[in-house]
Amino acid sequence: MKRTKALLQEEIISILAAYGILEITGFRLLSGGSENTNYLVTTRKKHYVLTICEQKSFKEAENLARLLEYLRVQGFETSVVVHSLSKELVTRYKGKPLMVKRFLEGGIFENLAPESLEFVGRELARLHQISPPDYLPTKLGYGIETFQEVKRYAPDTSFAQWLYSIEKLVKPVLDKKLPKTLIHSDLFSSNVVIDKATGVARIMDFEEATYYYRVFDIGMTIVGLCTENGKVDRVKMQQFLKGYQKEASLEKSELRALKIMTLYAAAAMCFWRHRNFNYTIPSEEMKDHYQELQAIAEDIKQIPDAFFLSWA
């Protein structure tokens, strides 16, 4: 499916009129990755984000909107979905799902301060304690269940062999009875908003939310927020886990699995980038984007097991 062409001002005015949002004073395209096209829309009183889902089905988009509504009811602060005048959470634009959310005020920073990482840890622990709704997917769209897809587009490559080697390390750990919860599964700096006045961090963009292993989400956050220049920043990791442990305790089985699950998270996201930019939506500019995560995965292998076990 082709990506949506840039919206004109009159189109945005028409779309938002169906939501009762009038008196638009400006708009601009936001960076939304390959899965969404996002616009920041300004009115005289508020800011909104208009999102066109480029790869989601209508049902998938509707479930995402329902999840955001559910989190709001549970008291978890994140993006709030705006209902249309006809009470719809998701509408359509040229056949693609469209939703409107209130803009989360604050800044996005590539490198989070220690206090912000601690706050993210606490927020993630709070998220993990919310009962998962029954419409959550139970498999990751880029998890170990999908690794075999590399055979279709990159068989007999060094990347495929590397991915299979990670799979062999991960599978025995997944056989354990590790706790599963509602997880975010994509917690990178672009999905964390920091209130400049208070330093409070809020998690957004639940596009990949899943009912999956809790320790995988912790590993993914280490990969997404606690790494720099292809290596894990152990001080940042300590701050994040310190915050998490203030709200929830990890089981011993999770601590024993933490290193491998962090490796799994790095490899899974590496695979997603490799597949997406070399096969799903080929991009000459982004085709090697996966290599940063591959380097992180290799660095994780070198970290002593004792460091991951030290949080008992």
C-alpha positions in Angstrom: 0.0 0.0 0.0 1.3 3.4 -1.0 2.1 6.0 1.7 -0.4 8.8 2.1 0.4 12.0 0.2 1.0 15.1 2.2 -2.3 16.6 3.4 -3.4 20.0 2.3 -4.7 22.6 4.7 -8.3 22.3 3.5 -8.1 18.5 4.0 -6.9 18.8 7.6 -9.7 21.4 8.3 -12.3 19.0 6.8 -11.0 16.0 8.7 -10.9 17.7 12.1 -14.3 19.4 11.6 -15.7 15.8 12.0 -14.2 15.9 15.5 -15.5 19.3 16.4 -12.0 20.7 16.2 -12.2 24.2 14.7 -10.2 27.4 14.5 -7.0 25.7 13.3 -4.1 28.1 13.4 -1.4 25.8 12.0 -0.1 22.3 11.3 3.1 20.5 10.5 4.2 17.0 9.6 5.9 15.1 12.4 8.3 12.2 12.1 6.2 9.1 12.5 8.4 6.4 11.1 7.2 4.0 8.4 4.0 2.9 10.2 2.2 6.2 10.6 1.9 9.6 9.1 1.5 12.2 11.9 0.5 15.9 11.9 0.8 18.2 14.8 -2.3 20.5 14.6 -2.6 23.7 16.5 -5.8 25.5 17.4 -6.2 28.7 19.5 -6.4 26.7 22.7 -5.0 23.2 22.2 -2.7 21.0 20.2 -3.6 17.7 18.6 -1.9 14.9 16.7 -3.7 13.6 13.6 -2.5 10.1 12.8 -3.0 8.1 9.6 -2.1 4.4 10.1 -0.1 3.4 7.0 0.2 -0.4 7.8 -2.5 -1.2 10.3 -5.9 -2.7 9.5 -8.9 -0.8 10.8 -9.4 -3.5 13.5 -5.8 -3.1 14.7 -6.1 0.7 14.8 -9.4 0.4 16.7 -7.8 -1.9 19.3 -5.0 0.6 19.7 -7.5 3.4 20.4 -9.4 1.1 22.8 -6.2 0.4 24.6 -5.4 4.1 25.0 -9.0 4.7 26.4 -8.5 1.7 28.7 -5.2 3.1 30.0 -6.8 6.5 30.7 -9.5 4.8 32.7 -6.9 2.9 34.7 -5.2 6.2 35.6 -2.1 5.7 33.4 -1.1 9.0 31.8 -0.5 8.7 28.1 -2.0 10.0 24.8 -5.8 10.6 25.0 -7.9 9.7 21.9 -10.4 12.3 20.8 -13.8 10.9 19.8 -15.4 12.1 16.5 -18.7 13.9 16.6 -20.3 10.6 15.8 -18.6 9.0 18.8 -16.0 7.0 16.8 -12.5 6.4 18.1 -11.2 5.7 14.6 -12.4 7.0 11.3 -11.1 6.6 7.7 -9.1 8.6 5.3 -8.9 7.2 1.8 -9.4 3.8 3.1 -6.8 4.0 5.9 -7.5 4.2 9.6 -7.3 7.7 11.1 -7.3 8.8 14.7 -6.9 12.1 16.6 -5.2 12.4 19.9 -4.5 15.3 22.3 -0.9 16.3 22.0 1.3 15.3 25.0 3.0 18.5 26.1 6.7 18.2 26.8 10.0 17.4 25.1 11.6 14.3 23.5 15.3 13.9 24.3 17.7 11.4 22.8 19.6 11.0 26.1 17.5 10.9 29.2 18.8 12.3 32.5 19.2 9.8 35.4 16.1 11.1 37.2 14.0 10.7 34.0 15.2 7.1 33.6 14.2 6.3 37.1 10.8 7.8 36.5 10.4 5.7 33.3 11.3 2.6 35.3 8.5 3.4 37.8 6.0 4.1 35.0 6.8 0.9 33.2 6.3 -1.0 36.4 3.0 0.6 36.9 2.0 -0.3 33.3 3.0 -3.9 34.0 0.5 -4.1 36.9 -2.5 -3.1 34.8 -4.7 -6.1 33.8 -4.3 -6.8 30.1 -7.5 -6.4 28.0 -8.5 -9.5 26.1 -8.0 -7.8 22.6 -4.2 -7.5 23.0 -2.2 -9.6 20.6 -0.3 -12.4 22.2 2.6 -12.5 19.8 5.1 -9.8 18.8 5.0 -8.7 15.2 8.8 -9.0 15.2 9.3 -11.7 17.8 11.1 -15.0 17.6 8.0 -16.5 16.0 8.7 -14.4 12.9 12.5 -14.8 12.6 12.0 -17.5 10.0 10.8 -14.9 7.6 14.4 -14.0 6.9 14.5 -17.2 4.8 12.1 -15.5 2.4 14.1 -12.3 1.6 17.6 -12.9 2.9 18.4 -16.7 2.9 22.0 -17.8 3.2 23.2 -14.4 4.4 25.4 -13.6 7.3 22.5 -11.7 8.9 20.3 -14.8 8.7 23.0 -17.0 10.3 23.5 -14.4 13.1 19.7 -14.3 13.8 19.5 -18.1 14.0 22.4 -18.0 16.5 20.4 -15.6 18.7 17.3 -17.8 18.3 19.2 -20.8 19.7 20.1 -18.8 22.8 16.6 -17.5 23.4 14.4 -20.5 22.9 15.5 -22.4 26.1 14.7 -19.3 28.2 11.2 -19.0 26.7 10.5 -22.5 27.9 10.5 -21.2 31.4 7.3 -20.0 33.1 8.2 -16.3 32.9 5.4 -13.9 33.9 3.5 -12.2 31.1 1.8 -8.8 31.3 0.6 -5.9 29.2 3.9 -4.6 27.7 4.8 -1.6 25.6 7.6 -3.4 23.7 8.9 -0.4 21.8 10.2 2.0 24.5 12.8 4.2 22.8 13.4 7.8 23.5 11.0 8.9 20.7 8.2 7.3 22.8 9.0 9.1 26.0 7.8 12.7 26.7 9.5 14.7 29.4 7.7 17.6 31.1 10.4 20.3 31.1 9.1 22.0 34.2 8.7 19.0 36.5 11.0 16.4 34.8 8.1 13.9 34.8 8.3 11.3 32.1 5.3 9.8 30.3 5.2 6.8 28.0 3.3 7.1 24.7 2.9 5.3 21.3 1.5 1.9 22.3 1.5 0.7 18.6 3.3 -2.5 19.6 1.6 -3.2 22.9 1.3 -6.9 23.5 0.5 -9.5 26.2 4.0 -10.9 26.4 6.9 -11.6 28.7 7.4 -8.8 31.3 11.1 -9.2 31.3 11.2 -8.8 27.5 9.8 -5.3 28.0 12.4 -4.5 30.6 15.1 -5.7 28.2 13.7 -3.7 25.4 13.8 -0.6 27.5 17.4 -1.2 28.4 18.1 -1.4 24.6 16.0 1.6 23.8 16.9 4.0 26.6 20.1 2.7 28.3 22.5 2.4 25.3 24.9 4.7 23.6 27.3 4.3 20.7 26.4 0.6 20.3 26.9 -0.3 23.9 24.8 -0.7 27.1 25.4 2.3 29.5 25.4 0.4 32.8 24.8 3.5 34.9 21.7 4.3 32.9 20.5 0.7 33.2 21.0 0.9 37.0 18.9 4.1 37.2 16.1 2.6 35.1 16.0 -0.7 37.1 16.2 1.2 40.4 13.0 3.1 39.4 11.3 -0.2 38.3 12.1 -2.0 41.5 10.5 0.8 43.5 7.1 -0.1 42.1 7.5 -3.9 41.3 9.9 -6.7 42.1 11.2 -9.1 39.5 11.0 -12.8 40.1 14.3 -14.8 40.4 13.4 -16.6 37.1 13.2 -13.2 35.4 16.5 -12.0 36.8 18.1 -15.2 35.6 16.5 -14.6 32.1 17.2 -10.8 32.0 20.5 -10.9 30.1 19.1 -13.3 27.4 15.8 -11.4 27.2 17.7 -8.1 26.7 19.7 -9.8 24.0 16.5 -11.1 22.5 15.0 -7.6 22.5 18.0 -6.1 20.7 17.9 -8.9 18.1 14.2 -8.7 17.6 14.3 -4.9 16.9 17.3 -5.5 14.8 15.4 -8.0 12.7 12.4 -5.6 12.4 14.7 -2.9 11.0 16.4 -5.3 8.7 13.1 -6.8 7.4 11.3 -3.4 7.2 14.0 -1.4 5.4 15.4 -4.2 3.2 12.1 -6.0 2.3 8.8 -4.5 3.5 9.6 -0.9 2.6 13.0 -1.0 1.0 15.0 2.2 1.7 18.5 2.9 0.4 19.0 5.4 3.2 17.8 3.1 6.0 18.9 -0.4 4.8 21.8 -0.5 7.2 19.9 1.0 10.2 19.8 -2.5 11.8 23.5 -2.6 12.4 23.4 -0.3 15.5 21.1 -2.8 17.2 23.3 -5.7 16.1 26.3 -4.0 17.8 24.2 -3.6 20.9 23.3 -7.3 20.9 26.9 -8.3 20.6 27.8 -5.9 23.5 25.1 -7.5 25.7 26.8 -10.9 25.2 30.0 -9.5 26.7 28.4 -8.1 29.9 29.0 -10.5 32.9 25.9 -12.5 33.9 26.4 -11.3 37.5 25.6 -7.7 36.5 22.1 -8.7 35.4 21.6 -10.9 38.4 22.6 -8.2 40.9 19.1 -6.8 41.2 17.8 -9.7 43.3 
